[in-house]
């Protein structure tokens, strides 16, 4: 199963991605969690100690590795391999905690129409490998969009979950993400509400985004804030958030099996 989680910054997508990963791992599944957000903090949501995850370097920052794998010599306009070897990278550059392997993808800074460079080529090939060839559950915490996905890999995404809070800007972002996803062939798009204070919040989201199926929601509660302050995973903190993400997970599986 390949799941991408996205949404406007600050809505709680990392909390959902990390808790989903821990839930699947607790059931005995092999899980690879991929942090594809430049503001990488999936490690703390998984419950990893800071001293451990600080050892990780985003793949996008490994310029020497990118040049070695693509055969680039670093010179401007140099030729390089567009299909580099990447199958060993998830195991070489990930760390494991509570049955979840974490891989930092990072992102390539680009201006204008973007760049065709060794780092970008390596990232795209790695993403294709993660979604198409890895025989495990892959959960990606993505920035607010589908920038890491392309037409060659989109069809391998089993579900794109857009996390949305009850607010106009968050819902506008969700609409944009759905449109972009449709453009590259991702049709299994779902909503997960976040920071929900009442049933009115849920109805507000459903009415504004009624064309996107809603899997469930995560309440606005102190447990998530306390877990962050304590530097532990919401999963390890337990309580309502874990129950709510469990329901989201169950609903997702039902949709995918129908």
PATIRO-497613 format. One line per field, with one value per residue: residue number from 1; residue in one letter; x, y, z of N, C-alpha, C in turn. Coordinates in pm, 1 decimal. Last residue first. Layout:
<sites>
seq	NUM, ...
type	a, ...
n.u	X, ...
n.v	Y, ...
n.w	Z, ...
ca.u	X, ...
ca.v	Y, ...
ca.w	Z, ...
c.u	X, ...
c.v	Y, ...
c.w	Z, ...
</sites>
This chain:
<sites>
seq	258, 257, 256, 255, 254, 253, 252, 251, 250, 249, 248, 247, 246, 245, 244, 243, 242, 241, 240, 239, 238, 237, 236, 235, 234, 233, 232, 231, 230, 229, 228, 227, 226, 225, 224, 223, 222, 221, 220, 219, 218, 217, 216, 215, 214, 213, 212, 211, 210, 209, 208, 207, 206, 205, 204, 203, 202, 201, 200, 199, 198, 197, 196, 195, 194, 193, 192, 191, 190, 189, 188, 187, 186, 185, 184, 183, 182, 181, 180, 179, 178, 177, 176, 175, 174, 173, 172, 171, 170, 169, 168, 167, 166, 165, 164, 163, 162, 161, 160, 159, 158, 157, 156, 155, 154, 153, 152, 151, 150, 149, 148, 147, 146, 145, 144, 143, 142, 141, 140, 139, 138, 137, 136, 135, 134, 133, 132, 131, 130, 129, 128, 127, 126, 125, 124, 123, 122, 121, 120, 119, 118, 117, 116, 115, 114, 113, 112, 111, 110, 109, 108, 107, 106, 105, 104, 103, 102, 101, 100, 99, 98, 97, 96, 95, 94, 93, 92, 91, 90, 89, 88, 87, 86, 85, 84, 83, 82, 81, 80, 79, 78, 77, 76, 75, 74, 73, 72, 71, 70, 69, 68, 67, 66, 65, 64, 63, 62, 61, 60, 59, 58, 57, 56, 55, 54, 53, 52, 51, 50, 49, 48, 47, 46, 45, 44, 43, 42, 41, 40, 39, 38, 37, 36, 35, 34, 33, 32, 31, 30, 29, 28, 27, 26, 25, 24, 23, 22, 21, 20, 19, 18, 17, 16, 15, 14, 13, 12, 11, 10, 9, 8, 7, 6, 5, 4, 3, 2, 1
type	x, x, x, x, x, x, x, x, x, x, x, x, x, x, x, x, x, x, x, x, x, x, x, x, x, x, x, x, x, x, x, x, x, x, x, x, x, x, x, x, x, x, x, x, x, x, x, x, x, x, x, x, x, x, x, x, x, x, x, x, x, x, x, x, x, x, x, x, x, x, x, x, x, x, x, x, x, x, x, x, x, x, x, x, x, x, x, x, x, x, x, x, x, x, x, x, x, x, x, x, x, x, x, x, x, x, x, x, x, x, x, x, x, x, x, x, x, x, x, x, x, x, x, x, x, x, x, x, x, x, x, x, x, x, x, x, x, x, x, x, x, x, x, x, x, x, x, x, x, x, x, x, x, x, x, x, x, x, x, x, x, x, x, x, x, x, x, x, x, x, x, x, x, x, x, x, x, x, x, x, x, x, x, x, x, x, x, x, x, x, x, x, x, x, x, x, x, x, x, x, x, x, x, x, x, x, x, x, x, x, x, x, x, x, x, x, x, x, x, x, x, x, x, x, x, x, x, x, x, x, x, x, x, x, x, x, x, x, x, x, x, x, x, x, x, x, x, x, x, x, x, x, x, x, x, x, x, x
n.u	-1318.1, -1067.1, -1046.8, -1243.7, -1132.8, -898.8, -1014.2, -1137.3, -911.9, -782.5, -970.6, -961.0, -698.6, -722.9, -880.3, -712.3, -506.9, -638.2, -714.1, -436.8, -76.5, 189.5, 263.1, 136.7, 262.8, 597.7, 758.1, 825.4, 660.7, 536.4, 400.8, 224.0, 73.1, -61.0, -208.8, -367.1, -546.2, -704.0, -919.5, -949.1, -946.9, -1169.8, -1243.6, -1251.8, -1459.9, -1430.7, -1509.6, -1718.8, -1747.7, -1617.9, -1801.6, -1932.4, -1721.1, -1648.0, -1884.9, -1908.8, -1692.4, -1772.4, -1998.9, -1902.7, -1590.1, -1319.8, -1044.2, -790.9, -891.5, -1015.2, -907.2, -1018.7, -867.7, -843.9, -771.7, -659.1, -397.4, -315.3, -238.1, -477.1, -553.1, -368.7, -456.1, -708.4, -634.9, -494.3, -701.1, -858.9, -679.5, -658.8, -918.0, -904.8, -725.2, -870.9, -1106.6, -1120.6, -1084.2, -812.1, -714.5, -510.2, -564.1, -416.6, -423.4, -354.3, -182.6, 18.4, 77.6, 18.8, 238.3, 466.5, 459.1, 366.7, 487.3, 550.7, 635.5, 421.7, 166.1, 116.0, 270.9, 491.5, 415.4, 498.6, 408.2, 446.1, 431.1, 454.3, 634.7, 823.0, 891.0, 820.0, 668.6, 748.7, 1028.5, 1094.6, 1007.4, 1180.4, 1423.8, 1388.9, 1373.5, 1628.5, 1802.8, 1726.9, 1805.3, 2084.9, 2162.5, 1899.2, 1713.7, 1500.0, 1246.0, 1163.4, 1243.1, 1438.7, 1465.9, 1597.2, 1463.5, 1405.0, 1383.9, 1370.3, 1460.8, 1298.7, 1255.3, 1077.4, 927.0, 962.9, 1063.5, 1269.7, 1557.3, 1674.9, 1832.3, 2022.2, 2017.6, 1753.1, 1706.8, 1920.6, 1905.7, 1785.4, 1900.0, 2089.9, 1939.5, 1857.3, 2002.0, 2339.4, 2454.3, 2671.9, 2695.6, 2626.4, 2899.1, 3025.5, 2988.7, 2987.0, 2753.7, 2660.1, 2461.4, 2596.6, 2771.4, 2594.6, 2459.5, 2669.9, 2726.4, 2486.5, 2257.4, 2024.0, 1824.1, 1821.6, 1903.8, 2063.6, 2049.0, 2113.3, 1888.9, 1766.1, 1910.4, 1868.6, 1587.4, 1419.3, 1097.1, 823.4, 705.5, 729.0, 1001.8, 1014.0, 884.1, 979.9, 1114.5, 1026.2, 1007.8, 885.7, 900.3, 980.7, 835.3, 846.0, 771.2, 697.8, 561.7, 319.7, 233.5, 84.1, 261.9, 276.2, 27.9, 72.8, 291.2, 172.3, -29.1, 134.0, 259.9, 38.6, -82.3, 128.0, 155.8, -79.2, -161.5, -147.6, 95.8, 39.8, -218.7, -129.1, -83.2, 38.5, 10.1, 71.8, 58.0, 84.5
n.v	-166.1, -129.8, 139.0, 181.5, 29.7, 171.9, 412.4, 328.1, 257.9, 510.2, 651.2, 501.9, 561.3, 828.7, 810.5, 676.4, 863.4, 1081.0, 992.6, 789.8, 824.2, 872.4, 722.5, 874.8, 1118.2, 1075.3, 1341.4, 1586.9, 1728.0, 1888.7, 1691.5, 1600.5, 1831.8, 1849.6, 1612.5, 1654.5, 1860.7, 1877.4, 1875.9, 1548.3, 1439.1, 1235.1, 1068.7, 1059.0, 1179.2, 1228.4, 1526.7, 1690.0, 1871.9, 2079.2, 2224.7, 2028.1, 1923.3, 2148.0, 2187.6, 1947.2, 1976.0, 2197.6, 2099.6, 1926.5, 2077.7, 2103.1, 1965.8, 1938.3, 1796.8, 1541.9, 1417.0, 1302.9, 1154.4, 1028.2, 857.2, 951.3, 1084.5, 1200.2, 1457.5, 1594.2, 1516.5, 1666.4, 1925.4, 1909.9, 1858.7, 2094.7, 2282.3, 2197.6, 2241.4, 2519.1, 2579.8, 2484.2, 2663.6, 2900.0, 2859.2, 2590.7, 2331.6, 2161.4, 1862.7, 1652.2, 1425.9, 1139.6, 934.3, 593.0, 450.1, 532.4, 455.8, 664.7, 836.4, 789.3, 928.5, 1181.3, 1235.7, 1393.7, 1608.5, 1786.5, 1811.1, 1988.7, 2085.5, 1800.5, 1476.6, 1181.5, 864.5, 533.9, 213.0, -118.6, -302.5, -344.7, -103.3, -19.9, 217.2, 394.5, 386.0, 435.7, 700.0, 820.0, 776.4, 934.9, 1185.3, 1203.3, 1195.8, 1432.0, 1617.9, 1576.7, 1629.2, 1820.6, 2032.2, 2250.8, 2507.2, 2733.1, 2928.0, 2720.2, 2496.1, 2266.0, 1956.5, 1818.3, 1519.5, 1253.3, 1044.9, 764.7, 530.7, 237.6, 110.9, -34.3, 153.2, 285.4, 311.6, 519.0, 515.7, 466.8, 200.6, 150.2, 330.2, 259.9, 44.6, 133.7, 304.9, 384.7, 617.0, 713.0, 901.9, 989.6, 1291.4, 1542.0, 1888.7, 2149.5, 2208.9, 1924.8, 1693.9, 1461.5, 1193.3, 944.5, 906.0, 833.4, 1052.5, 1264.8, 1187.2, 1188.1, 1463.2, 1569.0, 1522.1, 1652.2, 1473.7, 1304.5, 1454.2, 1264.0, 1175.6, 1239.1, 1323.8, 1098.5, 1064.7, 1285.5, 1283.5, 972.9, 926.6, 936.7, 1025.4, 1292.1, 1319.3, 1264.3, 1465.5, 1708.8, 1923.2, 2111.8, 1984.8, 1656.5, 1388.3, 1126.6, 818.3, 511.3, 188.0, -108.0, -422.0, -493.3, -532.8, -345.7, -146.2, -43.3, 89.4, 282.5, 428.3, 544.6, 702.4, 883.1, 1019.5, 1129.5, 1293.6, 1471.3, 1584.0, 1731.3, 1960.7, 2208.7, 2323.3, 2381.1, 2188.9, 1855.1, 1493.2, 1172.3, 875.5, 532.9, 216.7, -118.7
n.w	-173.5, -71.4, -27.3, 169.6, 380.9, 429.7, 526.1, 758.8, 911.8, 930.5, 1079.1, 1315.4, 1393.9, 1444.8, 1677.7, 1854.9, 1872.9, 1993.0, 2254.2, 2368.2, 2318.0, 2310.1, 2094.4, 1894.2, 1907.5, 2031.1, 2216.8, 2328.1, 2488.1, 2301.7, 2156.7, 2351.4, 2392.8, 2147.5, 2157.3, 2385.6, 2357.1, 2031.0, 1779.2, 1629.1, 1304.9, 1103.9, 792.2, 518.5, 269.3, -83.5, -243.8, -294.8, -89.0, 48.5, 193.8, 341.2, 493.3, 648.9, 795.0, 932.6, 1107.2, 1254.6, 1380.4, 1567.6, 1677.6, 1633.6, 1471.2, 1360.2, 1044.1, 820.8, 527.3, 205.8, -88.5, -414.1, -658.2, -886.9, -1042.6, -1285.1, -1298.9, -1258.3, -1002.3, -855.7, -908.2, -781.6, -516.5, -460.4, -473.0, -258.1, -46.2, -52.4, 28.7, 289.1, 403.6, 371.5, 529.5, 764.2, 940.1, 769.6, 607.7, 422.6, 180.1, 69.4, -191.8, -241.7, -401.6, -661.7, -915.7, -1079.2, -1043.4, -1185.6, -1423.7, -1361.5, -1024.3, -707.5, -571.9, -583.0, -495.5, -183.1, 64.6, 108.2, 258.8, 378.7, 271.9, 338.0, 217.2, 301.8, 47.1, -176.5, -421.9, -682.2, -687.9, -489.8, -485.4, -756.6, -782.4, -601.5, -734.7, -960.9, -837.8, -714.2, -937.3, -1067.0, -876.9, -878.1, -1151.4, -1313.9, -1454.8, -1273.8, -1334.6, -1456.1, -1182.4, -962.3, -688.5, -461.7, -406.6, -80.4, 123.8, 216.1, 468.3, 594.9, 850.3, 924.0, 1209.7, 1439.3, 1618.6, 1376.6, 1169.7, 904.0, 578.7, 380.8, 296.4, 231.6, 17.9, -170.4, -338.6, -570.7, -750.8, -1030.1, -1269.3, -1536.5, -1666.6, -1632.7, -1797.9, -1934.4, -1834.9, -1791.5, -1579.6, -1397.2, -1255.8, -1387.8, -1335.9, -1277.7, -1099.2, -868.7, -830.0, -801.4, -569.9, -385.3, -385.2, -281.7, -89.5, -49.0, -108.7, 109.2, 422.4, 668.4, 1013.6, 1266.5, 1384.9, 1480.3, 1728.6, 1884.5, 1908.6, 1872.7, 1725.8, 1690.7, 1465.5, 1496.8, 1459.8, 1180.2, 1044.8, 982.6, 744.9, 539.0, 290.3, 286.6, 274.7, 451.3, 454.4, 611.1, 552.6, 722.6, 736.3, 996.0, 1255.5, 1376.9, 1417.7, 1159.2, 1146.4, 1349.4, 1252.9, 1024.7, 1144.5, 1280.1, 1066.6, 928.5, 1128.7, 1183.1, 931.8, 901.7, 1031.6, 917.9, 847.6, 501.4, 345.1, 240.1, 237.4, 204.9, 21.2, 34.0, -88.4, 0.0
ca.u	-1447.3, -1109.4, -954.8, -1255.5, -1264.0, -890.0, -929.7, -1219.4, -1014.4, -715.6, -933.2, -1085.2, -737.3, -643.6, -932.5, -842.0, -478.1, -581.1, -814.0, -555.9, -204.5, 110.1, 310.9, 104.0, 122.5, 498.9, 723.0, 914.4, 739.1, 616.0, 502.0, 319.5, 157.1, 27.3, -114.0, -275.8, -420.5, -695.4, -824.3, -996.8, -868.4, -1111.7, -1261.0, -1219.2, -1394.2, -1472.0, -1397.3, -1684.9, -1838.0, -1540.5, -1711.2, -2009.3, -1795.1, -1553.0, -1827.9, -2008.0, -1695.8, -1647.7, -2015.0, -1964.8, -1731.1, -1370.9, -1189.9, -819.3, -794.6, -1028.9, -904.1, -1000.7, -955.0, -812.7, -813.9, -804.4, -433.4, -373.8, -132.7, -400.0, -630.2, -365.0, -323.3, -698.6, -717.9, -424.7, -588.4, -913.9, -728.0, -540.7, -873.8, -994.2, -694.2, -741.9, -1114.1, -1082.7, -1201.4, -874.4, -773.4, -550.0, -545.2, -498.4, -370.2, -440.9, -312.2, -30.7, 113.3, -73.5, 109.2, 453.6, 514.2, 277.2, 478.2, 490.8, 726.2, 542.6, 204.5, 102.4, 133.2, 457.5, 453.9, 455.9, 484.3, 365.6, 505.6, 367.8, 602.0, 720.7, 908.5, 894.0, 639.7, 606.4, 952.9, 1127.1, 948.9, 1037.4, 1400.6, 1406.5, 1261.7, 1505.5, 1809.8, 1712.8, 1663.7, 2006.2, 2178.7, 2030.1, 1743.0, 1631.5, 1304.2, 1096.4, 1194.3, 1377.1, 1467.6, 1561.1, 1565.0, 1357.0, 1418.4, 1387.8, 1443.1, 1388.3, 1236.0, 1198.5, 911.0, 915.4, 933.8, 1219.2, 1434.0, 1689.2, 1715.9, 2009.2, 2144.7, 1813.4, 1620.4, 1922.2, 1972.9, 1715.2, 1848.9, 2059.6, 2044.5, 1794.5, 1868.2, 2243.2, 2447.0, 2576.6, 2751.2, 2588.2, 2775.9, 3041.3, 2972.4, 3118.4, 2781.6, 2777.5, 2420.2, 2494.0, 2824.0, 2689.5, 2385.1, 2600.5, 2828.5, 2530.3, 2372.7, 2145.1, 1841.6, 1880.7, 1809.7, 2078.7, 2001.2, 2218.7, 1979.3, 1725.9, 1909.9, 2007.4, 1652.9, 1497.1, 1241.6, 874.5, 720.9, 593.4, 948.1, 1086.8, 815.7, 962.3, 1107.9, 1022.9, 1130.1, 851.4, 924.5, 959.3, 917.5, 791.5, 872.2, 656.1, 685.4, 354.6, 330.9, 12.2, 215.8, 390.4, 55.7, -38.1, 306.0, 288.7, -63.9, 48.8, 337.7, 131.9, -155.5, 68.8, 264.5, -55.8, -153.1, -281.2, 44.0, 131.8, -159.3, -220.4, -47.5, -36.6, 69.8, -15.2, 135.6, 0.0
ca.v	-165.6, -267.5, 78.5, 246.5, -3.9, 33.9, 410.8, 380.9, 158.3, 396.4, 698.7, 506.4, 422.2, 788.8, 879.3, 617.5, 730.6, 1095.4, 1012.8, 871.3, 753.1, 946.8, 680.7, 732.7, 1110.6, 1055.2, 1202.0, 1527.0, 1623.7, 1952.5, 1772.9, 1506.9, 1780.2, 1958.1, 1633.0, 1540.0, 1889.7, 1836.8, 1969.3, 1659.1, 1443.0, 1361.5, 1089.4, 936.5, 1210.9, 1144.3, 1443.8, 1594.2, 1756.5, 1984.9, 2296.4, 2111.6, 1837.6, 2087.4, 2297.2, 1981.8, 1865.8, 2202.7, 2207.5, 1868.4, 2044.1, 2139.4, 1973.3, 2049.7, 1815.1, 1666.6, 1388.2, 1408.0, 1151.6, 1138.8, 816.2, 966.0, 1031.2, 1066.5, 1357.7, 1621.5, 1467.9, 1520.6, 1884.2, 1941.1, 1762.4, 1965.9, 2291.8, 2200.6, 2106.0, 2437.8, 2619.7, 2417.9, 2521.2, 2882.7, 2881.0, 2727.4, 2412.4, 2215.2, 1996.2, 1692.2, 1569.5, 1193.7, 1065.5, 695.2, 391.1, 584.8, 361.7, 551.0, 867.8, 724.6, 793.7, 1090.0, 1263.2, 1288.4, 1493.9, 1815.8, 1679.7, 1970.7, 2113.5, 1941.2, 1564.8, 1310.7, 984.6, 649.8, 338.5, -1.2, -270.7, -438.2, -145.6, -144.9, 109.8, 374.7, 371.1, 307.1, 595.3, 822.5, 715.1, 790.0, 1135.2, 1208.3, 1090.5, 1303.5, 1606.1, 1561.1, 1496.3, 1808.5, 1892.6, 2211.4, 2394.1, 2609.6, 2927.7, 2845.7, 2522.6, 2405.6, 2028.4, 1870.0, 1657.4, 1281.8, 1186.9, 812.9, 668.9, 295.4, 202.8, -105.8, 90.1, 304.2, 241.9, 464.7, 526.8, 600.8, 263.2, 76.1, 331.4, 383.7, 24.2, 33.8, 364.5, 279.6, 569.0, 601.1, 942.3, 880.8, 1199.0, 1433.5, 1753.9, 2090.7, 2262.1, 2038.7, 1820.2, 1506.4, 1333.1, 953.8, 947.5, 743.6, 916.7, 1265.7, 1207.1, 1063.3, 1368.4, 1603.3, 1436.8, 1725.2, 1588.3, 1256.7, 1437.5, 1372.6, 1160.1, 1173.7, 1428.9, 1144.7, 962.6, 1247.2, 1385.1, 1065.3, 908.0, 908.4, 879.8, 1237.2, 1339.8, 1181.9, 1337.2, 1679.8, 1783.8, 2137.2, 2058.7, 1795.7, 1460.9, 1268.5, 906.1, 647.1, 288.6, 28.6, -350.3, -463.5, -625.8, -463.5, -218.7, -117.5, -22.2, 187.5, 351.4, 457.4, 593.6, 791.8, 947.4, 1038.5, 1182.8, 1392.6, 1502.2, 1616.2, 1836.6, 2152.9, 2346.1, 2376.0, 2318.9, 1956.8, 1630.7, 1262.9, 1008.9, 641.3, 339.9, 0.0
ca.w	-242.0, -98.5, -122.5, 38.1, 325.0, 382.2, 405.5, 650.0, 878.7, 867.6, 945.2, 1237.5, 1368.3, 1328.5, 1559.7, 1819.1, 1818.2, 1859.0, 2149.2, 2385.7, 2324.2, 2409.1, 2226.7, 1909.6, 1950.5, 1926.0, 2192.1, 2229.3, 2553.2, 2406.0, 2090.7, 2291.9, 2500.8, 2190.3, 2048.4, 2379.4, 2425.7, 2171.6, 1839.5, 1712.0, 1427.7, 1150.1, 935.6, 592.1, 396.2, 30.2, -197.9, -399.6, -91.3, -32.4, 105.1, 248.3, 400.0, 554.7, 716.1, 829.9, 1011.2, 1177.7, 1283.0, 1448.4, 1691.7, 1765.1, 1475.0, 1452.1, 1152.1, 894.4, 670.4, 305.4, 28.0, -324.4, -523.7, -872.1, -910.7, -1284.1, -1318.9, -1379.3, -1117.0, -851.1, -952.1, -923.5, -588.6, -458.7, -566.0, -393.7, -74.8, -80.7, -104.7, 194.4, 403.6, 304.6, 385.4, 730.0, 904.6, 889.6, 597.7, 557.5, 198.5, 177.9, -156.6, -182.5, -368.5, -533.9, -810.0, -1082.8, -981.3, -1055.0, -1425.1, -1433.5, -1167.5, -789.8, -575.7, -657.9, -545.5, -327.4, 22.1, 118.6, 149.7, 432.9, 241.0, 375.6, 207.6, 310.7, 185.4, -133.2, -282.8, -663.5, -783.7, -516.9, -361.5, -694.7, -866.5, -577.0, -604.1, -976.9, -917.6, -635.9, -835.4, -1135.9, -912.1, -755.7, -1091.1, -1251.5, -1483.8, -1321.8, -1266.2, -1498.3, -1320.0, -1001.0, -832.4, -485.9, -481.6, -208.3, 98.5, 74.7, 437.9, 490.7, 807.4, 868.2, 1096.6, 1320.7, 1645.8, 1512.3, 1208.4, 1039.2, 666.7, 437.2, 332.0, 342.2, 137.2, -92.6, -209.8, -490.4, -626.8, -932.4, -1178.5, -1466.7, -1623.1, -1644.0, -1686.7, -1952.7, -1851.1, -1919.3, -1637.7, -1486.1, -1185.8, -1341.6, -1368.5, -1364.1, -1234.7, -921.7, -846.5, -912.5, -694.2, -415.7, -428.5, -416.8, -115.5, -12.7, -198.2, -15.7, 310.5, 572.3, 876.8, 1188.8, 1337.6, 1348.0, 1623.5, 1857.1, 1826.7, 1954.5, 1723.9, 1823.7, 1477.3, 1498.7, 1594.8, 1277.3, 1058.7, 1125.2, 787.9, 683.0, 324.5, 315.1, 150.4, 476.7, 372.3, 618.6, 520.6, 691.0, 706.7, 857.0, 1200.2, 1328.4, 1536.2, 1212.6, 1055.5, 1358.3, 1376.4, 1011.4, 1052.4, 1357.2, 1166.3, 861.1, 1066.9, 1292.0, 984.8, 813.9, 1108.2, 942.3, 981.8, 614.1, 377.6, 292.2, 204.0, 292.2, 28.1, 79.8, -100.3, 0.0
c.u	-1427.9, -1242.3, -994.7, -1166.9, -1281.0, -1021.4, -923.2, -1141.6, -1098.1, -817.0, -869.7, -1059.7, -864.5, -671.8, -854.8, -896.2, -607.5, -553.4, -753.9, -639.2, -322.8, -25.5, 235.5, 144.6, 78.7, 358.1, 617.5, 886.4, 837.0, 709.0, 594.1, 433.8, 262.7, 124.1, -12.5, -169.1, -320.2, -554.3, -817.4, -882.6, -910.2, -1035.3, -1191.4, -1248.6, -1376.0, -1391.4, -1442.3, -1569.4, -1805.8, -1620.4, -1634.3, -1918.4, -1871.5, -1625.8, -1732.5, -1957.4, -1793.1, -1646.0, -1890.1, -1983.3, -1781.6, -1516.1, -1236.9, -969.8, -831.9, -928.0, -912.0, -985.1, -922.7, -915.4, -766.4, -855.0, -582.0, -401.6, -184.2, -293.3, -550.4, -437.6, -311.8, -564.4, -707.3, -503.6, -513.7, -802.4, -784.8, -581.7, -750.7, -961.0, -778.4, -701.9, -981.5, -1076.9, -1165.5, -992.6, -834.5, -596.6, -598.6, -464.0, -465.8, -362.4, -408.2, -170.2, 66.5, -43.0, 16.3, 314.9, 496.0, 328.7, 389.7, 486.8, 674.5, 635.9, 334.8, 139.0, 119.9, 320.1, 422.5, 506.7, 420.1, 451.4, 409.5, 456.9, 504.0, 691.9, 791.2, 908.9, 700.6, 577.0, 807.6, 1042.7, 973.3, 966.2, 1251.9, 1380.7, 1269.7, 1387.4, 1681.7, 1712.0, 1635.9, 1858.4, 2091.9, 2040.7, 1885.8, 1632.5, 1438.1, 1156.3, 1121.3, 1331.2, 1396.0, 1570.4, 1517.5, 1470.0, 1360.1, 1442.2, 1471.9, 1358.1, 1343.1, 1166.8, 1047.5, 893.9, 875.4, 1081.5, 1398.7, 1554.1, 1754.2, 1881.4, 2126.1, 1943.9, 1680.2, 1830.4, 1964.1, 1778.3, 1793.5, 2016.5, 1994.7, 1894.9, 1796.0, 2108.0, 2333.7, 2572.6, 2639.4, 2641.0, 2749.4, 2908.7, 2985.9, 3112.6, 2918.9, 2811.1, 2537.3, 2452.8, 2722.1, 2745.8, 2477.5, 2527.2, 2766.3, 2632.7, 2422.6, 2272.2, 1969.0, 1910.7, 1882.3, 1978.1, 2026.8, 2179.5, 2095.5, 1810.6, 1875.9, 2015.7, 1795.8, 1575.2, 1310.3, 1024.3, 773.4, 595.2, 806.6, 1029.4, 883.1, 884.8, 1091.2, 1009.3, 1140.6, 980.3, 883.0, 1000.8, 883.2, 887.8, 804.0, 778.4, 645.6, 493.0, 369.4, 104.3, 138.3, 350.3, 171.0, -13.9, 194.9, 306.0, 51.0, 1.8, 256.0, 210.2, -59.7, -5.0, 217.0, 54.9, -127.4, -277.5, -90.9, 63.6, -69.5, -144.5, -150.5, 10.2, -20.5, 63.4, 41.7, 88.2
c.v	-168.5, -275.7, -63.6, 174.1, 54.8, -10.9, 270.9, 379.7, 202.5, 290.2, 584.1, 554.1, 416.6, 642.6, 841.3, 679.5, 661.9, 959.8, 1016.2, 884.7, 846.6, 880.1, 752.1, 683.8, 965.6, 1060.9, 1194.7, 1379.7, 1556.2, 1851.8, 1837.9, 1582.8, 1683.7, 1909.0, 1740.5, 1558.9, 1776.1, 1856.5, 1931.9, 1751.5, 1567.5, 1343.1, 1218.4, 948.0, 1083.8, 1177.3, 1361.3, 1502.2, 1654.4, 1856.3, 2207.2, 2182.4, 1919.7, 2004.6, 2242.2, 2092.2, 1896.2, 2094.5, 2220.8, 1973.9, 1979.0, 2098.8, 2000.7, 2075.2, 1939.2, 1674.4, 1522.8, 1347.8, 1269.7, 1141.0, 921.2, 927.1, 1056.8, 1005.1, 1214.7, 1515.9, 1484.2, 1460.1, 1732.2, 1896.5, 1783.6, 1861.3, 2158.8, 2202.2, 2096.9, 2295.9, 2540.1, 2455.9, 2446.8, 2735.9, 2853.4, 2741.3, 2559.5, 2303.2, 2036.3, 1837.2, 1606.4, 1340.7, 1123.3, 822.8, 494.9, 527.0, 408.4, 448.2, 747.7, 740.7, 718.4, 946.6, 1160.4, 1331.9, 1382.5, 1696.4, 1691.5, 1830.0, 2108.9, 1963.8, 1710.6, 1415.9, 1107.8, 773.9, 453.3, 123.3, -153.7, -418.9, -231.8, -190.8, -23.2, 252.9, 333.5, 283.2, 457.6, 714.9, 712.2, 717.1, 984.0, 1148.1, 1085.9, 1188.3, 1472.5, 1539.7, 1474.6, 1670.6, 1871.9, 2063.7, 2356.6, 2487.1, 2800.5, 2838.3, 2654.0, 2433.6, 2169.7, 1945.6, 1702.9, 1422.3, 1209.9, 960.2, 707.4, 436.0, 252.0, -18.2, 25.2, 240.4, 270.0, 407.6, 478.5, 620.9, 390.5, 139.6, 258.8, 382.7, 146.7, 10.9, 259.9, 344.5, 458.7, 539.2, 832.0, 925.3, 1099.5, 1347.1, 1650.8, 1950.3, 2196.6, 2081.8, 1942.1, 1640.5, 1372.0, 1095.0, 956.5, 778.9, 825.2, 1126.7, 1203.5, 1074.4, 1235.0, 1503.2, 1455.7, 1646.1, 1666.7, 1373.9, 1393.9, 1350.7, 1285.9, 1162.2, 1371.0, 1260.6, 1022.5, 1145.1, 1347.0, 1160.5, 1013.2, 886.0, 838.9, 1085.7, 1285.3, 1196.4, 1250.0, 1550.6, 1769.8, 2003.2, 2090.2, 1869.3, 1606.9, 1344.3, 1051.5, 740.6, 424.2, 115.7, -211.5, -399.2, -601.9, -562.0, -345.0, -201.0, -108.2, 66.2, 248.1, 369.7, 493.4, 675.8, 846.1, 954.9, 1082.4, 1272.6, 1417.2, 1525.0, 1713.4, 2023.2, 2284.9, 2404.1, 2307.1, 2084.9, 1726.5, 1405.2, 1097.9, 771.8, 458.5, 124.0
c.w	-393.9, -173.2, -158.2, -65.2, 185.2, 320.8, 346.8, 518.1, 759.3, 823.8, 866.3, 1094.6, 1284.7, 1294.3, 1433.5, 1691.2, 1775.0, 1794.7, 2009.6, 2259.9, 2333.2, 2427.5, 2338.4, 2048.7, 1971.3, 1982.3, 2082.1, 2204.8, 2458.4, 2474.8, 2194.0, 2225.7, 2448.4, 2297.1, 2086.8, 2272.7, 2413.3, 2226.6, 1987.5, 1752.5, 1506.0, 1280.3, 974.8, 740.7, 478.1, 155.7, -77.3, -360.9, -199.4, -52.0, 10.1, 147.7, 296.4, 449.3, 610.0, 738.6, 898.6, 1069.8, 1195.6, 1339.3, 1563.9, 1787.3, 1618.2, 1461.9, 1233.7, 1007.4, 741.5, 444.6, 120.7, -211.6, -422.5, -734.0, -889.2, -1149.8, -1299.6, -1405.6, -1247.0, -970.4, -956.2, -980.8, -739.6, -537.0, -574.9, -497.0, -216.5, -117.4, -147.2, 50.2, 299.8, 296.5, 315.4, 579.2, 884.1, 847.9, 731.2, 552.0, 337.0, 196.5, -52.7, -157.1, -312.1, -508.1, -672.4, -974.9, -975.3, -993.6, -1295.0, -1434.4, -1234.0, -935.6, -667.1, -671.8, -624.2, -367.1, -129.9, 56.8, 179.9, 335.3, 303.8, 359.3, 239.3, 309.8, 185.0, 15.8, -238.3, -518.8, -742.5, -601.6, -387.8, -569.7, -805.3, -658.4, -572.1, -845.4, -934.7, -711.8, -753.5, -1035.7, -979.9, -786.0, -967.1, -1187.6, -1436.3, -1355.8, -1326.5, -1432.6, -1351.3, -1144.7, -859.3, -635.1, -505.4, -275.4, -34.3, 53.2, 289.8, 465.4, 706.7, 818.8, 1052.3, 1198.5, 1520.1, 1521.7, 1353.6, 1080.5, 805.9, 518.7, 413.4, 389.5, 256.7, 29.3, -118.0, -353.4, -530.2, -801.5, -1084.8, -1369.1, -1545.4, -1589.2, -1708.4, -1827.0, -1867.3, -1940.3, -1772.2, -1546.9, -1273.0, -1270.8, -1314.9, -1404.7, -1331.8, -1065.1, -914.1, -938.6, -814.6, -548.8, -466.4, -470.3, -258.9, -43.3, -170.7, -109.7, 183.5, 459.8, 793.9, 1041.2, 1257.9, 1297.1, 1487.5, 1744.6, 1790.2, 1863.7, 1810.6, 1830.6, 1614.7, 1508.6, 1605.6, 1417.7, 1163.5, 1146.6, 938.8, 754.3, 474.0, 352.2, 164.2, 351.1, 402.6, 546.8, 520.9, 662.8, 658.1, 849.1, 1055.7, 1258.2, 1499.0, 1332.9, 1108.6, 1269.7, 1391.2, 1134.7, 1040.9, 1269.9, 1243.7, 962.6, 1005.2, 1235.8, 1101.4, 867.6, 1023.7, 1022.4, 1012.0, 747.3, 500.4, 319.9, 261.4, 265.5, 111.5, 83.8, -72.3, 0.0
</sites>
